[in-house]
Amino acid sequence: MSLVDSIFSPIAPLLIKQFGSNLTFIRRADGVYDDTTGLIASAEQRFNIKAVFESLKADEIGGIYQATDVRVFLDPTSIGGGVVTTEDRVEYSRAGQTITAKVVNPTEYRGDSPILFDVVVRPE
């Protein structure tokens, strides 16, 4: 374990647990081939977790980001390890509606292991 891991890895889970909102993280898993139909059934893993939401800054909008994009901070231990990819999705509630959003830009902060995911998502 690196010094970065030992100092910073306990911080993200505590802050996200205290200040986070409910979110469902949906990780796309490898599909399963069905011999009978000849089709590949998509598979996914769902994690009901806490996450911290943040609006994008005005100077970030444009380029690859849109005004409807949202930044989400995730604790890596809450999503079963691994990394966040652009194949993943999230679901969260806003104004009484369930929003499904696609990951457009995942960023990982790490030492030897992931410490925090900073993920920009786009509502579909």
C-alpha positions in Angstrom: 0.0 0.0 0.0 1.4 3.4 -1.0 1.5 6.4 1.3 -1.2 8.0 -0.9 -3.5 5.0 -0.3 -2.9 4.9 3.5 -3.6 8.7 3.9 -6.4 9.3 1.4 -8.3 6.1 0.8 -10.3 6.3 4.1 -11.4 9.9 3.3 -13.6 9.4 0.2 -15.9 6.8 1.7 -16.5 8.8 4.8 -17.3 12.0 3.0 -19.5 10.3 0.4 -21.4 8.4 3.1 -22.0 11.6 5.1 -22.9 14.0 2.2 -23.9 11.7 -0.6 -27.3 11.1 -2.3 -28.7 7.8 -3.5 -27.6 6.5 -6.9 -27.7 3.2 -8.7 -24.4 2.4 -10.5 -25.0 0.1 -13.4 -21.9 -1.8 -14.7 -22.2 -3.5 -18.0 -20.9 -7.0 -17.7 -20.0 -9.5 -20.4 -23.0 -10.9 -22.2 -24.0 -14.5 -22.1 -24.6 -16.6 -25.2 -27.9 -18.4 -25.4 -27.5 -21.6 -27.5 -31.2 -21.9 -28.0 -31.8 -18.4 -29.5 -28.3 -17.8 -30.9 -28.4 -14.3 -29.2 -26.1 -12.7 -26.7 -28.1 -11.6 -23.6 -26.6 -8.5 -22.1 -25.7 -8.6 -18.4 -25.3 -5.9 -15.8 -24.4 -5.5 -12.2 -26.3 -3.0 -10.2 -25.0 -1.3 -7.0 -27.2 0.9 -4.8 -24.8 3.4 -3.4 -24.2 6.9 -2.2 -22.6 9.5 -4.4 -21.9 13.2 -4.3 -23.3 15.3 -7.2 -21.8 18.5 -8.5 -22.8 20.8 -11.4 -20.2 21.5 -14.0 -18.6 24.9 -14.0 -19.6 27.3 -16.7 -16.1 27.1 -18.3 -16.4 23.3 -18.6 -19.5 23.4 -20.7 -18.9 23.2 -24.4 -16.2 21.0 -26.0 -17.1 17.5 -24.8 -19.5 18.5 -22.1 -23.1 19.7 -22.4 -25.2 21.9 -20.1 -27.2 18.9 -18.9 -24.1 16.9 -17.8 -23.5 16.3 -14.1 -20.3 15.4 -12.2 -20.6 12.5 -9.8 -18.0 11.4 -7.2 -18.0 7.7 -6.4 -16.3 5.6 -3.7 -14.5 2.8 -5.6 -15.2 0.3 -2.8 -19.0 0.8 -3.2 -19.0 -0.5 -6.8 -17.2 -3.8 -6.2 -13.8 -2.7 -7.4 -12.7 -2.4 -11.0 -12.9 0.8 -13.0 -15.6 3.0 -14.3 -16.0 3.0 -18.1 -18.1 4.7 -20.8 -20.1 1.5 -21.0 -21.5 2.1 -17.5 -24.6 4.0 -16.5 -26.1 5.5 -13.4 -29.7 6.1 -12.2 -30.6 8.9 -9.8 -33.7 10.9 -8.8 -34.3 14.6 -9.5 -37.6 16.4 -8.9 -39.4 13.0 -8.4 -38.2 11.5 -11.7 -35.7 8.7 -12.2 -32.9 9.9 -14.5 -30.7 7.4 -16.4 -27.4 8.8 -17.4 -24.5 7.5 -19.5 -20.9 7.8 -18.3 -19.1 10.2 -20.7 -15.8 10.9 -18.9 -14.6 8.8 -16.0 -11.5 10.0 -14.1 -9.8 7.9 -11.5 -7.7 9.3 -8.6 -5.4 6.6 -7.2 -2.3 5.5 -5.4 -1.7 1.8 -5.8 -5.5 1.4 -5.7 -8.4 3.6 -6.8 -9.2 6.3 -4.1 -12.0 8.2 -5.9 -13.9 8.3 -9.2 -14.8 11.7 -10.6 -17.3 10.8 -13.3 -19.2 13.1 -15.7 -22.5 11.6 -16.7 -25.0 12.7 -19.4 -28.8 12.1 -19.0 -30.2 10.0 -21.8 
